[in-house]
Each structure stands twice: as C-alpha cells, then as structure tokens.
Amino acid sequence: MTDKNQVYNSHFLLEQESNPYFPDGWAQTSGDGATKWEWVCTPNGSRAIKIMHPSGPRAGIILENNVVIPG
C-alpha cells in the first residue's frame, strides 16, 4: 500500500455553503483590516486565491481543521 498526501479542494473548485465567495475547506489567516482575499477564475477555467495585502502582518490561507478527506 502506498500512502499519498491529499489536500481537500486543492484546485479551489468547490464553494463554501456559508460563503459562496470563498473555496470550501479553506480559511483566511492573519493579515489586517486592509487585507483582501479574492477567489478568482482564470480564462482557462482554473481557480486561485488572490491576496491583496499592502502592509502589516503576513496573510495567507490555511486548510480548515474540520476538513475530512475521504480515503
């Protein structure tokens, strides 16, 4: 048996039920009041998170703790 690392919704294709403007299973982390996270779709159909962060502490995204990865 080969173990494989898996990341839920790694291509950001699924949306959150409570927030359709952010991918399911992911959460915003750090940043400040000026930080903005934008879920964007490129012309070729892939999706990404654009983080606009002019200053302050680091900002990013993390996989939420309650995400279950089917085996």
BELLIN-V82942 format. One record per pair of residues at least 24 apart in sequence whose C-alpha atoms are under 6 Angstrom apart, sorted by sequence separation. I is the first residue (numbers start at 1). J is the second residue. If there is no record, write none. Layout:
BEGIN
I_J + I_J
END
This chain:
BEGIN
31_57 + 31_58 + 31_59 + 30_59 + 29_59 + 29_60 + 29_61 + 28_61 + 27_61 + 12_47 + 27_62 + 26_62 + 26_63 + 27_64 + 25_63 + 26_64 + 25_64 + 25_67
END
